[in-house]
């Protein structure tokens, strides 16, 4: 069994260009896959492979999104 490559909030914050406080919010809301090493206020770690899978699942096709949601492109935007 391969041991997963775990990274901390600071490293993931740099990789995603997202504030650490935003990542903490996502963790509390269950929006991002993570591990808590101790109960309660334990250290939070992320498996980089799971994060890559999560990012792939977050991808939105702009044309499909606009069509399905019935949204009109913004003025001056891509038509």
C-alpha positions in Angstrom: 0.0 0.0 0.0 1.3 3.4 -1.0 1.4 6.1 1.7 -0.4 9.2 0.5 1.5 12.4 0.0 0.0 14.7 2.6 0.5 18.5 2.6 -0.6 21.2 5.0 -2.8 24.2 4.7 0.1 26.6 3.9 1.4 24.4 1.0 -2.1 23.9 -0.4 -2.8 27.6 -0.1 0.3 28.4 -2.2 -0.6 25.7 -4.8 -4.2 26.9 -5.3 -3.4 30.6 -4.8 -6.2 30.7 -2.1 -6.0 32.2 1.3 -5.4 29.7 4.2 -8.6 31.2 5.9 -10.6 30.2 2.8 -9.2 26.6 3.0 -10.2 26.5 6.7 -13.7 27.5 5.8 -13.9 24.8 3.0 -12.7 22.2 5.5 -15.3 23.2 8.1 -18.0 23.2 5.4 -16.8 19.8 4.0 -16.2 21.3 0.6 -12.7 19.9 0.1 -11.3 16.5 0.8 -9.1 16.5 3.9 -7.8 14.6 6.9 -7.8 15.7 10.6 -4.9 14.2 12.4 -6.4 14.7 15.9 -10.0 15.2 16.9 -11.3 18.7 17.5 -8.7 21.3 16.5 -6.2 18.8 15.1 -3.9 19.5 12.3 -5.5 19.4 8.8 -3.7 17.7 6.0 -4.6 17.1 2.3 -3.7 14.3 -0.1 -2.4 15.9 -3.2 -3.8 13.2 -5.4 -7.3 13.6 -3.9 -7.0 17.4 -4.4 -6.2 16.9 -8.1 -9.2 14.7 -8.4 -11.4 17.2 -6.6 -10.1 20.0 -8.9 -11.0 18.0 -11.9 -14.5 17.5 -10.5 -14.8 21.3 -10.0 -14.1 22.1 -13.6 -17.0 23.9 -15.3 -17.4 24.0 -19.1 -18.4 27.7 -19.7 -20.5 26.9 -22.8 -22.4 24.0 -21.2 -22.8 26.0 -17.9 -24.2 29.0 -19.7 -26.6 26.9 -21.8 -27.8 24.7 -18.9 -28.3 27.5 -16.5 -30.0 29.6 -19.1 -27.5 32.3 -18.5 -26.8 35.0 -21.0 -23.2 36.0 -21.6 -22.1 39.3 -20.0 -21.9 42.3 -22.3 -18.5 42.4 -23.8 -18.0 38.8 -22.9 -17.6 35.7 -25.0 -20.8 35.1 -27.0 
